[in-house]
Amino acid sequence: MTARLRAWAQRVRREGRDALELVLLPGLAAVLPWPVCFKLFKFLAHWQWLYREVVDADCAQAQAQGWVQDARGWRWQRRLVQLVDHADHYLHRTRSDAWLRRYVQVQGDWLAQGPPAMLFTFHWGAGMWGLRHASQAGLRVHALAAPAEGPAFVGRWVLRRYAQARLRSVEQALQTPLVLVPKGLRKLRDVLEKKEQILALLDVPQDQGQGQVCTLLGQQVLLSASMVQMAQRQQRPCVWYVTGLDVHTGQRYVHIVPLPQGLSAQELMDTVVQGLEHWMRDQPAAWHLWGQWPRFTAPAQSAQSQ
């Protein structure tokens, strides 16, 4: 087989796997009643080849940090969360707010301290229904997001189209345009001046060593700090939240926590990271970025030594 044929065969296999993992299997949520679909998803999550690349990388890092007691069960739960997270793109497109009221339990209040300036969350759980609930509560949230471009999408047509469609789903759920980084960051001041909200995911690796050092699961990590610093300067109400999945029943929950006002940027960051740690300890396989753990810890160690 020539090099060109091998490359073509590899491309076909990659595209086929992406179609199965990103479209065909999670897309079943669009056509099946959710209780039936979730039972099927729990069965499919036992397939060891499903999301193998991501799950193996995540499990290896979590195990190295002592957060995997039962590797088989941990991988099953990680596959299930990944599958449901993708399925939410299709559920959002095909379900009304009645679905949210039936299957999503909400703890806390977005407006407990008045309209917030910023919302903070993490790559934990399955987040689409938290976005939709925030919009339903009357917030005008503009989410920071990376565009569907770059090396990860080269030669992967299905992945790129899925990522683009999912970004549109996020916009639909929030009923506001995204703020694409880094080009769209200049729009943030306009958002805040209109008393609308910014949503930022704080657990983003800071490979360039620019960020804020925090303690997470007993280790020093470097996290994105610019939005927390902006929140501190605004001195307006802020909240952090997570959107979780009950892996036994398929029910969702949105846990909303108002942040105390008057804190420094470091205190704000520490408070939010403590919240992330609580949920990671409760359900470590629900965090999507275990495979990137060295990208969090190595820059933090370097920053501390300077």
Backbone as CSV, one residue per row, in Angstrom:
resi,resn,N_x,N_y,N_z,CA_x,CA_y,CA_z,C_x,C_y,C_z
1,MET,0.848,-1.200,0.000,0.000,0.000,0.000,0.882,1.248,0.000
2,THR,0.637,2.134,-0.918,1.431,3.345,-1.003,1.131,4.264,0.185
3,ALA,2.016,5.236,0.386,1.833,6.179,1.495,0.529,6.948,1.333
4,ARG,0.176,7.287,0.085,-1.058,8.049,-0.137,-2.289,7.218,0.205
5,LEU,-2.266,5.926,-0.166,-3.392,5.063,0.160,-3.510,4.841,1.659
6,ARG,-2.360,4.686,2.328,-2.398,4.518,3.783,-2.967,5.749,4.458
7,ALA,-2.562,6.920,3.973,-3.087,8.166,4.540,-4.585,8.286,4.302
8,TRP,-5.022,7.873,3.103,-6.452,7.924,2.785,-7.239,6.977,3.678
9,ALA,-6.717,5.750,3.874,-7.406,4.768,4.715,-7.471,5.250,6.162
10,GLN,-6.393,5.859,6.624,-6.383,6.386,7.987,-7.396,7.516,8.130
11,ARG,-7.497,8.358,7.106,-8.458,9.462,7.134,-9.882,8.926,7.180
12,VAL,-10.165,7.898,6.372,-11.510,7.314,6.358,-11.849,6.732,7.729
13,ARG,-10.906,6.030,8.344,-11.160,5.465,9.675,-11.407,6.558,10.698
14,ARG,-10.621,7.631,10.633,-10.779,8.724,11.597,-12.124,9.420,11.427
15,GLU,-12.494,9.682,10.174,-13.773,10.339,9.919,-14.936,9.432,10.338
16,GLY,-14.806,8.144,10.059,-15.862,7.215,10.456,-16.021,7.152,11.960
17,ARG,-14.900,7.134,12.657,-14.976,7.112,14.129,-15.587,8.398,14.666
18,ASP,-15.193,9.537,14.094,-15.783,10.812,14.518,-17.285,10.828,14.258
19,ALA,-17.698,10.318,13.099,-19.128,10.292,12.782,-19.892,9.448,13.789
20,LEU,-19.317,8.330,14.186,-19.986,7.447,15.140,-20.039,8.074,16.526
21,GLU,-18.900,8.631,16.985,-18.794,9.117,18.366,-19.429,10.491,18.566
22,LEU,-19.472,11.299,17.507,-19.957,12.670,17.649,-21.361,12.887,17.094
23,VAL,-21.788,11.999,16.182,-23.067,12.221,15.511,-24.030,11.049,15.714
24,LEU,-23.653,9.862,15.270,-24.605,8.759,15.211,-25.045,8.283,16.591
25,LEU,-24.097,7.996,17.478,-24.479,7.491,18.802,-25.108,8.584,19.669
26,PRO,-24.440,9.738,19.871,-25.118,10.767,20.693,-26.372,11.299,20.053
27,GLY,-26.458,11.251,18.705,-27.643,11.733,18.017,-28.889,10.919,18.284
28,LEU,-28.730,9.713,18.860,-29.901,8.919,19.234,-30.783,9.660,20.235
29,ALA,-30.187,10.586,20.987,-30.958,11.357,21.963,-32.037,12.199,21.299
30,ALA,-31.844,12.511,20.024,-32.827,13.340,19.319,-34.095,12.574,18.984
31,VAL,-34.026,11.247,18.936,-35.160,10.463,18.451,-35.733,9.497,19.486
32,LEU,-35.046,9.314,20.597,-35.513,8.388,21.628,-35.989,9.149,22.863
33,PRO,-36.994,8.640,23.572,-37.337,9.223,24.877,-36.110,9.169,25.789
34,TRP,-35.887,10.232,26.573,-34.652,10.305,27.341,-34.446,9.116,28.290
35,PRO,-35.451,8.631,29.032,-35.192,7.478,29.902,-34.708,6.257,29.129
36,VAL,-35.275,6.014,27.955,-34.856,4.889,27.122,-33.446,5.133,26.595
37,CYS,-33.209,6.347,26.118,-31.904,6.691,25.559,-30.805,6.574,26.612
38,PHE,-31.080,7.037,27.820,-30.044,7.002,28.848,-29.698,5.565,29.234
39,LYS,-30.687,4.695,29.284,-30.401,3.286,29.546,-29.503,2.707,28.456
40,LEU,-29.778,3.084,27.219,-28.932,2.635,26.120,-27.526,3.211,26.249
41,PHE,-27.431,4.478,26.609,-26.117,5.100,26.780,-25.307,4.389,27.870
42,LYS,-25.953,4.000,28.948,-25.231,3.293,30.013,-24.676,1.970,29.506
43,PHE,-25.414,1.319,28.611,-24.909,0.083,28.002,-23.748,0.379,27.051
44,LEU,-23.911,1.398,26.196,-22.871,1.731,25.235,-21.574,2.147,25.926
45,ALA,-21.686,2.743,27.111,-20.497,3.210,27.834,-19.601,2.060,28.277
46,HIS,-20.086,0.835,28.196,-19.249,-0.325,28.501,-18.353,-0.704,27.326
47,TRP,-18.599,-0.148,26.144,-17.760,-0.446,24.984,-16.403,0.224,25.172
48,GLN,-15.361,-0.559,25.335,-14.059,-0.019,25.701,-13.426,0.815,24.586
49,TRP,-13.824,0.580,23.344,-13.233,1.344,22.245,-13.858,2.728,22.098
50,LEU,-15.000,2.970,22.764,-15.702,4.246,22.611,-14.916,5.360,23.305
51,TYR,-14.602,6.398,22.560,-13.817,7.536,23.063,-12.491,7.065,23.685
52,ARG,-11.927,5.988,23.144,-10.762,5.359,23.773,-9.602,6.340,23.970
53,GLU,-9.296,7.124,22.943,-8.135,8.013,23.026,-8.261,8.980,24.192
54,VAL,-9.407,9.631,24.296,-9.623,10.610,25.367,-9.699,9.915,26.727
55,VAL,-10.470,8.841,26.803,-10.686,8.169,28.088,-9.400,7.568,28.623
56,ASP,-8.587,6.960,27.763,-7.329,6.376,28.222,-6.384,7.447,28.754
57,ALA,-6.304,8.580,28.041,-5.429,9.670,28.494,-5.913,10.236,29.826
58,ASP,-7.222,10.428,29.950,-7.781,10.968,31.193,-7.559,10.006,32.354
59,CYS,-7.831,8.740,32.122,-7.705,7.755,33.194,-6.257,7.614,33.642
60,ALA,-5.315,7.652,32.702,-3.904,7.515,33.051,-3.458,8.643,33.973
61,GLN,-3.853,9.871,33.658,-3.452,11.006,34.488,-4.162,10.986,35.840
62,ALA,-5.462,10.682,35.831,-6.192,10.623,37.098,-5.643,9.511,37.991
63,GLN,-5.288,8.399,37.381,-4.734,7.287,38.151,-3.379,7.654,38.736
64,ALA,-2.571,8.374,37.972,-1.258,8.803,38.460,-1.386,9.751,39.648
65,GLN,-2.491,10.482,39.707,-2.714,11.414,40.812,-3.499,10.786,41.959
66,GLY,-3.826,9.510,41.837,-4.512,8.805,42.915,-6.010,8.974,42.935
67,TRP,-6.611,9.300,41.770,-8.049,9.548,41.734,-8.811,8.464,40.978
68,VAL,-8.212,7.283,40.873,-8.885,6.154,40.246,-8.717,4.941,41.157
69,GLN,-9.799,4.494,41.754,-9.776,3.299,42.588,-10.157,2.057,41.784
70,ASP,-11.115,2.218,40.896,-11.610,1.127,40.056,-11.517,1.598,38.615
71,ALA,-10.468,1.206,37.904,-10.213,1.734,36.560,-11.350,1.412,35.604
72,ARG,-11.901,0.220,35.700,-12.981,-0.162,34.794,-14.221,0.720,35.017
73,GLY,-14.594,0.882,36.289,-15.737,1.728,36.600,-15.486,3.186,36.280
74,TRP,-14.260,3.639,36.498,-13.908,5.033,36.216,-14.036,5.306,34.724
75,ARG,-13.511,4.397,33.905,-13.599,4.560,32.452,-15.057,4.528,31.981
76,TRP,-15.854,3.650,32.566,-17.271,3.589,32.187,-17.938,4.932,32.446
77,GLN,-17.701,5.483,33.621,-18.338,6.757,33.966,-17.824,7.882,33.074
78,ARG,-16.526,7.873,32.764,-15.958,8.914,31.901,-16.558,8.830,30.496
79,ARG,-16.716,7.607,29.962,-17.339,7.453,28.647,-18.787,7.918,28.668
80,LEU,-19.500,7.601,29.748,-20.903,7.982,29.836,-21.059,9.500,29.864
81,VAL,-20.249,10.177,30.657,-20.320,11.646,30.721,-19.994,12.245,29.356
82,GLN,-18.984,11.698,28.688,-18.606,12.206,27.370,-19.749,12.024,26.378
83,LEU,-20.377,10.855,26.404,-21.477,10.562,25.489,-22.663,11.486,25.741
84,VAL,-23.013,11.688,26.991,-24.141,12.568,27.326,-23.829,14.015,26.967
85,ASP,-22.589,14.432,27.194,-22.203,15.802,26.851,-22.395,16.050,25.355
86,HIS,-22.005,15.091,24.521,-22.235,15.240,23.081,-23.728,15.162,22.764
87,ALA,-24.439,14.282,23.446,-25.873,14.124,23.177,-26.646,15.401,23.487
88,ASP,-26.163,16.198,24.429,-26.892,17.415,24.794,-26.983,18.405,23.646
89,HIS,-26.030,18.361,22.729,-26.129,19.195,21.530,-27.409,18.858,20.759
90,TYR,-27.720,17.573,20.662,-28.896,17.128,19.913,-30.169,17.274,20.745
91,LEU,-30.058,17.046,22.048,-31.219,17.254,22.914,-31.646,18.721,22.900
92,HIS,-30.674,19.605,22.999,-31.015,21.034,22.999,-31.762,21.421,21.733
93,ARG,-31.358,20.856,20.607,-31.987,21.222,19.330,-33.395,20.659,19.192
94,THR,-33.726,19.626,19.959,-34.993,18.923,19.737,-35.942,18.937,20.931
95,ARG,-35.553,19.539,22.046,-36.397,19.514,23.240,-36.788,20.929,23.659
96,SER,-37.979,21.059,24.195,-38.479,22.346,24.670,-38.034,22.568,26.117
97,ASP,-38.432,23.723,26.657,-38.117,24.006,28.059,-38.830,23.051,29.006
98,ALA,-39.874,22.386,28.533,-40.547,21.390,29.372,-39.597,20.249,29.722
99,TRP,-38.699,19.900,28.807,-37.692,18.873,29.084,-36.790,19.335,30.224
100,LEU,-36.394,20.590,30.184,-35.537,21.142,31.237,-36.240,21.067,32.590
101,ARG,-37.494,21.459,32.630,-38.219,21.451,33.901,-38.375,20.039,34.447
102,ARG,-38.438,19.053,33.560,-38.648,17.675,33.997,-37.353,16.992,34.440
103,TYR,-36.267,17.261,33.750,-35.056,16.472,33.959,-33.890,17.234,34.593
104,VAL,-34.051,18.538,34.836,-32.952,19.334,35.398,-33.374,19.904,36.749
105,GLN,-32.641,19.545,37.784,-32.879,20.073,39.122,-31.915,21.238,39.367
106,VAL,-32.435,22.341,39.878,-31.638,23.551,40.056,-31.510,23.862,41.541
107,GLN,-30.280,24.068,41.971,-29.984,24.465,43.345,-29.315,25.832,43.295
108,GLY,-29.919,26.808,43.943,-29.362,28.154,43.926,-30.131,29.064,42.992
109,ASP,-29.701,30.326,42.938,-30.427,31.365,42.208,-29.414,32.250,41.502
110,TRP,-29.563,32.379,40.177,-28.656,33.260,39.427,-28.723,34.701,39.924
111,LEU,-29.891,35.106,40.405,-30.132,36.518,40.742,-30.185,36.748,42.250
112,ALA,-29.582,35.872,43.025,-29.661,36.001,44.482,-29.091,37.322,44.978
113,GLN,-28.070,37.861,44.283,-27.478,39.146,44.679,-27.748,40.236,43.636
114,GLY,-28.717,39.991,42.769,-28.959,40.891,41.661,-28.287,40.353,40.409
115,PRO,-28.511,40.993,39.271,-27.912,40.504,38.026,-26.382,40.445,38.131
116,PRO,-25.790,39.289,37.873,-24.333,39.183,37.992,-23.622,39.808,36.800
117,ALA,-22.345,40.130,37.005,-21.514,40.606,35.901,-20.899,39.430,35.159
118,MET,-20.532,38.389,35.918,-19.838,37.260,35.311,-20.308,35.942,35.902
119,LEU,-20.265,34.928,35.054,-20.523,33.553,35.465,-19.253,32.762,35.216
120,PHE,-18.872,31.937,36.182,-17.695,31.099,36.044,-18.104,29.631,36.147
121,THR,-17.526,28.812,35.290,-17.758,27.378,35.381,-16.522,26.644,34.896
122,PHE,-16.655,25.313,34.677,-15.494,24.474,34.384,-15.855,23.423,33.344
123,HIS,-14.833,22.729,32.850,-15.033,21.598,31.938,-15.365,20.357,32.767
124,TRP,-16.460,20.417,33.442,-16.897,19.342,34.340,-18.367,19.071,34.067
125,GLY,-18.712,17.801,33.938,-20.103,17.442,33.716,-20.521,17.662,32.272
126,ALA,-21.770,18.031,32.075,-22.340,18.286,30.749,-23.098,19.605,30.825
127,GLY,-22.554,20.652,30.196,-22.954,22.005,30.547,-24.086,22.649,29.791
128,MET,-24.619,22.026,28.755,-25.570,22.719,27.889,-26.813,23.197,28.637
129,TRP,-27.335,22.379,29.563,-28.603,22.750,30.194,-28.426,23.832,31.248
130,GLY,-27.214,23.992,31.775,-26.949,25.133,32.637,-27.029,26.431,31.857
131,LEU,-26.519,26.414,30.622,-26.608,27.595,29.762,-28.068,27.948,29.487
132,ARG,-28.823,26.942,29.156,-30.226,27.191,28.791,-31.018,27.683,29.996
133,HIS,-30.714,27.167,31.170,-31.430,27.628,32.353,-31.076,29.079,32.676
134,ALA,-29.818,29.460,32.505,-29.415,30.847,32.752,-30.183,31.790,31.832
135,SER,-30.321,31.401,30.572,-31.080,32.224,29.629,-32.549,32.279,30.025
136,GLN,-33.096,31.151,30.434,-34.495,31.096,30.847,-34.741,31.990,32.060
137,ALA,-33.714,32.141,32.914,-33.852,32.981,34.110,-33.772,34.472,33.796
138,GLY,-33.523,34.822,32.542,-33.513,36.222,32.145,-32.134,36.820,31.972
139,LEU,-31.090,36.023,32.116,-29.740,36.545,31.928,-29.417,36.661,30.439
140,ARG,-28.547,37.623,30.120,-28.042,37.801,28.756,-26.546,37.479,28.795
141,VAL,-26.240,36.193,28.656,-24.888,35.703,28.881,-24.151,35.542,27.563
142,HIS,-22.952,36.111,27.492,-22.077,35.960,26.332,-20.911,35.063,26.744
143,ALA,-20.847,33.879,26.153,-19.827,32.907,26.550,-18.538,33.127,25.770
144,LEU,-17.415,33.081,26.470,-16.113,33.060,25.808,-15.901,31.677,25.202
145,ALA,-15.460,31.630,23.972,-15.261,30.340,23.303,-14.148,30.457,22.279
146,ALA,-13.465,29.339,22.064,-12.450,29.270,21.013,-13.111,28.881,19.705
147,PRO,-12.709,29.473,18.589,-13.304,29.089,17.298,-12.915,27.671,16.917
148,ALA,-13.711,27.049,16.068,-13.453,25.673,15.625,-12.421,25.689,14.501
149,GLU,-11.184,25.965,14.875,-10.093,26.020,13.902,-8.791,25.679,14.601
150,GLY,-7.757,25.441,13.810,-6.460,25.110,14.384,-6.038,23.692,14.056
151,PRO,-4.864,23.284,14.547,-4.300,21.969,14.204,-5.206,20.792,14.551
152,ALA,-5.981,20.894,15.638,-6.823,19.766,16.054,-7.877,19.416,15.009
153,PHE,-8.202,20.350,14.112,-9.267,20.126,13.139,-8.739,19.799,11.738
154,VAL,-7.435,19.812,11.563,-6.861,19.537,10.250,-7.152,18.087,9.859
155,GLY,-7.725,17.896,8.685,-8.027,16.552,8.209,-9.177,15.878,8.915
156,ARG,-10.005,16.637,9.660,-11.127,16.052,10.402,-12.384,16.877,10.119
157,TRP,-12.982,16.587,8.974,-14.148,17.344,8.519,-15.321,17.181,9.474
158,VAL,-15.586,15.946,9.933,-16.724,15.698,10.817,-16.544,16.442,12.138
159,LEU,-15.362,16.363,12.714,-15.097,17.046,13.981,-15.299,18.545,13.841
160,ARG,-14.787,19.123,12.755,-14.920,20.569,12.573,-16.375,20.979,12.417
161,ARG,-17.143,20.216,11.612,-18.550,20.552,11.430,-19.333,20.383,12.736
162,TYR,-19.010,19.341,13.493,-19.683,19.145,14.781,-19.368,20.303,15.726
163,ALA,-18.087,20.686,15.812,-17.701,21.776,16.707,-18.388,23.081,16.321
164,GLN,-18.474,23.355,15.022,-19.161,24.569,14.569,-20.644,24.537,14.931
165,ALA,-21.267,23.370,14.748,-22.691,23.243,15.078,-22.912,23.381,16.577
166,ARG,-21.983,22.835,17.360,-22.133,22.923,18.819,-21.984,24.373,19.296
167,LEU,-21.079,25.119,18.696,-20.963,26.531,19.053,-22.257,27.270,18.745
168,ARG,-22.894,26.915,17.631,-24.193,27.539,17.325,-25.248,27.133,18.345
169,SER,-25.179,25.897,18.840,-26.123,25.470,19.878,-25.931,26.273,21.156
170,VAL,-24.687,26.568,21.494,-24.419,27.382,22.679,-25.033,28.768,22.507
171,GLU,-24.862,29.344,21.327,-25.472,30.652,21.061,-26.995,30.573,21.164
172,GLN,-27.578,29.512,20.646,-29.034,29.354,20.721,-29.500,29.183,22.156
173,ALA,-28.746,28.407,22.940,-29.132,28.179,24.334,-29.088,29.471,25.129
174,LEU,-28.082,30.308,24.867,-27.932,31.565,25.599,-28.709,32.704,24.954
175,GLN,-29.074,32.548,23.683,-29.764,33.585,22.907,-28.932,34.853,22.800
176,THR,-27.625,34.676,22.741,-26.682,35.790,22.580,-25.515,35.299,21.727
177,PRO,-24.810,36.206,21.056,-23.631,35.792,20.294,-22.470,35.429,21.220
178,LEU,-21.642,34.494,20.775,-20.441,34.132,21.502,-19.405,35.245,21.405
179,VAL,-18.468,35.226,22.335,-17.274,36.068,22.258,-16.120,35.134,21.921
180,LEU,-15.693,35.146,20.660,-14.628,34.253,20.228,-13.269,34.842,20.615
181,VAL,-12.461,34.026,21.266,-11.155,34.489,21.730,-10.074,34.055,20.737
182,PRO,-9.014,34.905,20.618,-8.810,36.167,21.339,-9.397,37.395,20.646
183,LYS,-9.850,37.260,19.389,-10.222,38.446,18.615,-11.406,39.193,19.208
184,GLY,-12.327,38.484,19.837,-13.544,39.131,20.307,-13.443,39.752,21.687
185,LEU,-12.278,39.670,22.341,-12.169,40.135,23.723,-12.450,41.627,23.873
186,ARG,-12.245,42.379,22.800,-12.491,43.824,22.902,-13.977,44.132,23.112
187,LYS,-14.844,43.139,22.886,-16.289,43.345,23.056,-16.719,43.247,24.519
188,LEU,-15.841,42.766,25.385,-16.252,42.493,26.757,-16.699,43.748,27.491
189,ARG,-16.003,44.843,27.265,-16.389,46.089,27.948,-17.803,46.504,27.560
190,ASP,-18.143,46.350,26.281,-19.502,46.701,25.829,-20.547,45.823,26.505
191,VAL,-20.226,44.525,26.667,-21.151,43.605,27.333,-21.428,44.068,28.757
192,LEU,-20.384,44.395,29.491,-20.545,44.807,30.889,-21.248,46.156,31.003
193,GLU,-20.977,47.048,30.071,-21.627,48.358,30.118,-23.133,48.232,29.889
194,LYS,-23.539,47.224,29.134,-24.971,46.998,28.896,-25.622,46.187,30.023
195,LYS,-24.858,45.937,31.096,-25.341,45.169,32.247,-25.706,43.736,31.850
196,GLU,-25.034,43.223,30.827,-25.186,41.827,30.457,-24.045,41.024,31.086
197,GLN,-24.014,39.728,30.819,-23.108,38.851,31.551,-22.061,38.209,30.634
198,ILE,-20.933,37.878,31.230,-19.854,37.150,30.564,-19.722,35.793,31.248
199,LEU,-19.584,34.746,30.452,-19.346,33.399,30.975,-17.946,32.959,30.601
200,ALA,-17.167,32.549,31.597,-15.803,32.087,31.360,-15.580,30.749,32.041
201,LEU,-14.895,29.841,31.338,-14.441,28.589,31.938,-13.027,28.819,32.449
202,LEU,-12.840,28.619,33.742,-11.566,28.987,34.362,-10.506,27.905,34.273
203,ASP,-10.904,26.655,34.074,-9.897,25.584,34.046,-9.338,25.430,32.632
204,VAL,-8.596,26.472,32.226,-7.944,26.495,30.920,-6.439,26.499,31.144
205,PRO,-5.697,25.532,30.586,-4.239,25.494,30.805,-3.572,26.776,30.330
206,GLN,-2.596,27.229,31.099,-1.854,28.446,30.780,-0.408,28.064,30.443
207,ASP,-0.214,27.593,29.226,1.087,27.068,28.829,2.179,28.138,28.804
208,GLN,1.783,29.383,28.619,2.774,30.448,28.538,3.193,30.973,29.911
209,GLY,2.649,30.376,30.960,3.062,30.785,32.301,2.392,32.040,32.794
210,GLN,1.341,32.517,32.117,0.631,33.715,32.526,-0.728,33.319,33.077
211,GLY,-0.922,33.525,34.360,-2.167,33.132,34.999,-2.036,33.290,36.493
212,GLN,-2.823,32.539,37.220,-2.841,32.636,38.672,-2.612,31.256,39.268
213,VAL,-1.676,31.181,40.198,-1.367,29.913,40.850,-2.395,29.651,41.944
214,CYS,-2.989,28.460,41.905,-3.986,28.054,42.899,-3.686,26.619,43.321
215,THR,-4.323,26.206,44.402,-4.182,24.830,44.871,-5.419,24.047,44.483
216,LEU,-5.213,22.948,43.733,-6.303,22.090,43.298,-5.908,20.644,43.556
217,LEU,-6.702,19.949,44.349,-6.434,18.552,44.695,-5.036,18.372,45.286
218,GLY,-4.638,19.365,46.095,-3.370,19.271,46.800,-2.158,19.637,45.980
219,GLN,-2.337,20.093,44.744,-1.212,20.475,43.897,-1.364,21.912,43.415
220,GLN,-0.225,22.529,43.095,-0.242,23.880,42.562,-0.538,23.817,41.059
221,VAL,-1.538,24.561,40.629,-1.907,24.624,39.214,-1.961,26.090,38.787
222,LEU,-1.788,26.298,37.489,-1.866,27.650,36.930,-3.125,27.740,36.081
223,LEU,-4.012,28.677,36.437,-5.300,28.814,35.767,-5.449,30.209,35.172
224,SER,-6.361,30.304,34.216,-6.656,31.586,33.592,-7.154,32.584,34.630
225,ALA,-6.591,33.791,34.632,-6.904,34.762,35.686,-7.544,36.046,35.173
226,SER,-7.508,36.299,33.863,-7.914,37.617,33.362,-9.373,37.936,33.679
227,MET,-10.284,36.948,33.556,-11.688,37.218,33.808,-11.967,37.417,35.300
228,VAL,-11.253,36.701,36.145,-11.395,36.899,37.590,-10.897,38.288,37.975
229,GLN,-9.788,38.706,37.393,-9.277,40.053,37.674,-10.261,41.123,37.200
230,MET,-10.881,40.899,36.052,-11.893,41.834,35.567,-13.091,41.863,36.508
231,ALA,-13.495,40.698,36.992,-14.617,40.629,37.927,-14.304,41.395,39.204
232,GLN,-13.074,41.272,39.684,-12.688,41.967,40.912,-12.724,43.482,40.713
233,ARG,-12.306,43.931,39.526,-12.337,45.368,39.248,-13.767,45.882,39.132
234,GLN,-14.659,45.053,38.614,-16.046,45.478,38.439,-16.772,45.647,39.764
235,GLN,-16.426,44.813,40.747,-17.093,44.849,42.054,-18.610,44.755,41.909
236,ARG,-19.016,43.887,40.992,-20.439,43.595,40.821,-20.661,42.130,41.148
237,PRO,-21.894,41.720,41.415,-22.138,40.317,41.764,-21.635,39.364,40.690
238,CYS,-21.108,38.242,41.131,-20.660,37.172,40.241,-21.119,35.843,40.832
239,VAL,-21.225,34.819,39.981,-21.586,33.484,40.459,-20.671,32.457,39.789
240,TRP,-20.501,31.330,40.462,-19.920,30.174,39.787,-20.949,29.047,39.852
241,TYR,-20.861,28.142,38.899,-21.853,27.071,38.854,-21.270,25.854,38.150
242,VAL,-21.912,24.722,38.357,-21.599,23.507,37.600,-22.913,22.886,37.124
243,THR,-22.831,22.140,36.042,-23.967,21.390,35.525,-23.578,19.921,35.526
244,GLY,-24.211,19.139,36.392,-23.807,17.755,36.591,-24.804,16.751,36.045
245,LEU,-24.386,15.488,36.096,-25.182,14.369,35.609,-25.212,13.281,36.666
246,ASP,-26.406,12.816,37.003,-26.542,11.631,37.847,-26.361,10.420,36.945
247,VAL,-25.234,9.713,37.104,-24.898,8.628,36.183,-25.794,7.410,36.378
248,HIS,-26.605,7.396,37.408,-27.514,6.278,37.637,-28.892,6.511,37.023
249,THR,-29.369,7.755,37.079,-30.732,8.050,36.641,-30.823,8.870,35.363
250,GLY,-29.743,9.571,34.989,-29.793,10.451,33.833,-30.321,11.837,34.139
251,GLN,-30.729,12.084,35.394,-31.176,13.419,35.792,-29.980,14.383,35.779
252,ARG,-30.255,15.650,35.520,-29.216,16.681,35.537,-29.422,17.583,36.743
253,TYR,-28.383,18.277,37.117,-28.519,19.278,38.166,-27.613,20.459,37.865
254,VAL,-28.128,21.641,38.159,-27.364,22.886,38.048,-27.189,23.430,39.455
255,HIS,-25.946,23.567,39.878,-25.635,24.052,41.223,-25.033,25.443,41.082
256,ILE,-25.733,26.451,41.610,-25.370,27.866,41.433,-24.943,28.443,42.780
257,VAL,-23.775,29.080,42.820,-23.249,29.626,44.067,-22.857,31.091,43.859
258,PRO,-23.542,32.043,44.508,-23.111,33.449,44.428,-21.751,33.626,45.098
259,LEU,-20.915,34.469,44.522,-19.593,34.746,45.086,-19.664,35.961,46.009
260,PRO,-18.975,35.902,47.159,-18.957,37.068,48.048,-18.343,38.276,47.343
261,GLN,-18.863,39.445,47.632,-18.309,40.659,47.047,-17.205,41.210,47.955
262,GLY,-16.325,42.017,47.354,-15.246,42.637,48.109,-13.994,41.794,48.241
263,LEU,-13.938,40.642,47.558,-12.760,39.788,47.635,-11.690,40.267,46.654
264,SER,-10.438,39.949,46.956,-9.364,40.201,46.008,-9.444,39.189,44.876
265,ALA,-8.678,39.438,43.803,-8.688,38.502,42.678,-8.213,37.121,43.113
266,GLN,-7.200,37.061,43.978,-6.706,35.767,44.449,-7.763,35.067,45.302
267,GLU,-8.448,35.831,46.143,-9.493,35.236,46.981,-10.659,34.736,46.132
268,LEU,-11.014,35.507,45.095,-12.070,35.060,44.187,-11.677,33.746,43.505
269,MET,-10.446,33.713,42.992,-9.980,32.511,42.311,-9.954,31.322,43.258
270,ASP,-9.429,31.526,44.458,-9.353,30.424,45.420,-10.742,29.901,45.774
271,THR,-11.707,30.810,45.923,-13.071,30.401,46.263,-13.687,29.546,45.156
272,VAL,-13.499,29.984,43.907,-14.074,29.250,42.784,-13.378,27.900,42.610
273,VAL,-12.061,27.868,42.769,-11.320,26.619,42.598,-11.682,25.624,43.704
274,GLN,-11.948,26.123,44.893,-12.419,25.224,45.960,-13.747,24.580,45.572
275,GLY,-14.600,25.352,44.877,-15.852,24.780,44.397,-15.610,23.690,43.370
276,LEU,-14.690,23.926,42.438,-14.350,22.904,41.456,-13.809,21.651,42.140
277,GLU,-12.959,21.850,43.132,-12.370,20.702,43.824,-13.451,19.862,44.506
278,HIS,-14.434,20.517,45.079,-15.523,19.778,45.733,-16.181,18.823,44.748
279,TRP,-16.491,19.297,43.549,-17.186,18.461,42.572,-16.254,17.439,41.949
280,MET,-14.985,17.779,41.798,-14.027,16.803,41.281,-13.836,15.656,42.267
281,ARG,-13.819,15.967,43.546,-13.710,14.905,44.550,-14.964,14.032,44.547
282,ASP,-16.107,14.660,44.339,-17.367,13.924,44.342,-17.500,13.024,43.117
283,GLN,-17.062,13.517,41.954,-17.220,12.769,40.704,-16.020,13.068,39.795
284,PRO,-14.860,12.513,40.111,-13.647,12.859,39.357,-13.718,12.512,37.881
285,ALA,-14.455,11.467,37.504,-14.526,11.080,36.095,-15.359,12.046,35.261
286,ALA,-16.013,13.010,35.886,-16.815,13.985,35.146,-15.983,15.163,34.650
287,TRP,-14.697,15.244,35.065,-13.845,16.345,34.590,-13.250,15.953,33.250
288,HIS,-13.344,16.832,32.259,-12.956,16.511,30.894,-11.477,16.749,30.606
289,LEU,-10.729,17.331,31.530,-9.365,17.759,31.212,-8.284,17.008,31.973
290,TRP,-8.586,15.823,32.497,-7.554,15.048,33.188,-6.348,14.801,32.297
291,GLY,-6.582,14.535,31.030,-5.476,14.235,30.127,-4.506,15.382,29.958
292,GLN,-4.931,16.601,30.325,-4.073,17.776,30.205,-3.494,18.204,31.555
293,TRP,-3.579,17.354,32.555,-3.116,17.714,33.899,-1.681,18.260,33.919
294,PRO,-0.726,17.668,33.196,0.626,18.242,33.221,0.687,19.674,32.716
295,ARG,-0.231,20.061,31.829,-0.236,21.438,31.338,-0.688,22.426,32.413
296,PHE,-1.389,21.952,33.431,-1.782,22.808,34.550,-0.670,22.914,35.589
297,THR,-0.014,21.800,35.881,0.917,21.755,37.018,2.316,22.244,36.677
298,ALA,2.842,21.893,35.490,4.210,22.283,35.157,4.383,23.800,35.089
299,PRO,3.495,24.554,34.402,3.649,26.015,34.397,3.512,26.628,35.788
300,ALA,2.678,26.027,36.645,2.523,26.565,38.005,3.814,26.421,38.788
301,GLN,4.484,25.289,38.654,5.750,25.090,39.339,6.797,26.052,38.836
302,SER,6.781,26.286,37.506,7.724,27.225,36.922,7.453,28.647,37.408
303,ALA,6.175,29.019,37.488,5.811,30.375,37.932,6.208,30.611,39.370
304,GLN,6.076,29.579,40.215,6.419,29.725,41.631,7.922,29.866,41.826
305,SER,8.701,29.224,40.948,10.149,29.249,41.113,10.767,30.553,40.659
306,GLN,9.988,31.367,39.918,10.537,32.640,39.412,10.544,33.716,40.494
